[in-house]
Amino acid sequence: MFEVRIHGRGGQGAVTAAELLSVAAFLEGRRAQAFPSFGSERTGAPVVAFCRISDREIRLREPVQRPNALIVQDATLFKSVDVLDGLAPDGYLVVNTTKSFAELHLDEIAARLPKGHVRAAPASDLARAHIGRPAPNTALLGAFAAISGVVSLEALLEAIRRAFPGEMGERNVLAASAAHAAMTASPAQEFACSNR
Amino acid sequence: MLEQIEGSKAMARTIALCRPQVVCAYPITPQTHIVEGVGDLVRTGALGNCEFINVESEFAALSVAIGASAAGSRAYTATASQGLLFMAEAVYNAAGLGLPIVMTLGNRAIGAPINIWNDHSDAMALRESGWIQLFAETNQEAADLHVIAFRLAEELSVPAMVCVDGFILTHAVEAVDIPEQAQVDAYLPPFEPVQSLDPDDPISIGAMVGPEAFTEVRWLQWRKQHAALERIEALSAEFAATFGRDSGGLLRRYRMEDAELAIVAMGSVNGTIKDAIDELRAEGVGVGLVTLVAFRPFPTQALREVLVGAAHVLVIDRSLDPGMGGPLASNVDLALRNLSPAPHLHSAIAGLGGRAVTKTAMRQLARDALADAWEGPRFVDLDEKVVARELHRSARERRCGPSAEHVLKATEREKIARVKAREAMR
């Protein structure tokens, strides 16, 4: 079972991101479960959403406590929430930021995780460019798909198109594809992405 | 068709396939997505011949459903928590009048202190109202139970509640096989009421009944619930034959073969418990699970039959009767009382007001029940430091203020301290 925890702020689409990821896995013929952290969420407040992916029936209903991957939609959350809690030693960490991990004081944590598992993605910038507003969730999913390979870009794009038919979906497809391409490009060619 | 879909949407789509003719509801978290979904299907015309009535309160929601049902319509509503309490008088009326209304309960705690999260307090509060109460383990079952509930309710002319864990199921996105309209139509015939108000053929429903007949009316109500025990099994078997999957029934057993300890639980927590049981079994611990689907009518006999060989029974309650303990444990205790030898009963209160029920906690609880038994209800994952401090604080002065607010402040202080300690370590 692969478990993902998505940290964001109300309005950034953390819950939608978990759902999209689960649909992408479903489209690939796997079992998936997505659910929010069930708070009285409001715009700007810390929000958590979860996604489990497995080849077998998923029966567990507890919140994800030992995530295999963390997707962080807002880097300021590290100051107020225990974002890294329980992250598996071989886990993945994708952060929406244009800063380096050193600037975020995350370089030590990054050093403990396998090479290539920790990436910064300028998801808000990509969203502004492609969607017209800084909604980072689909771009971050594109980046996550690229570094983890847990779902294919094709399945992810299909999930996005199903959730947002029409132009809004196509714009999000562009944002996700751009982030995916940025992560798969060699580090030297990446723009504003910090890497180890 | 198998779809990756939010539980509430899957339920709304399935409820629409049951062709309700009147739907009335008042929004309350975490049930709202369900009636919004049904409302959308009425608006788009996907659900035809249905009147969606926006009402001003939960009391009105069920009162309108009562009127609609008494006029011969298939009526549906949904609520949760305080909403159920606000309609409590009508809940009893629907049952007493024998009107087969189906209601989804998005299970949620009851205040005070106000809490929007999941537990079973609402269903337990009205367990004696005369409604059938069925608890869903997954979103597939949550959807399917509505189809069974309409059929069962209308056959017996008794209202039925489908209890679905709020947020944990209602807001979870997972794969659900949404039935085909033809399948539902084959299983659920059009509503043929045993009584209906008709201006051309006036009758009275809801007459005052005095001491000379009240007991007899109540006995007939009791008998109907008793008849439901058999019908629930039969209708679930028929459901399996029509839809090709098992849903509902009175109860289900999991790895009960040679189980020294049997866990009894209702609702979505059963999935987590199954994972815990697989691990315990692999470690050589003889644990099994009885998932109770029907809470009302209570399947006393069926439960007795599955629990007879177990030395220990551990009941997981998702609500608390403060003056008694776990309501489910009390009911299971009654079912066990004439067994000889009777299993040792252990009662645990877990997942109150949205507290996560973890696999780790369930494993530990099962091991403790076998090795280190306790008396009375055990509160799973209780922060003993917090309650001890509050007891100490409130004992110091008479005017100590509200305990909920102080407990909240104490846990918030601890959280901040944890975050600061972590920052300092980095």
Interface residues (C-beta under 8 A of the other chain):
Chain A: A18 E19 S22 V23 F26 L27 R31 A32 Q33 A34 F35 P36 F38 S40 I58 R59 L60 R61 E62 P63 Q65 K79 S80 V81 D82 H105 E108 I109
Chain B: Q4 E6 P30 I116 W117 N118 F167 I168 H171 A172 V173 E174 A175 S268 V269 N270 G271 T272 K274 D275 G354 A356 V357 T358 K359 R418 V419 R422 E423 R426
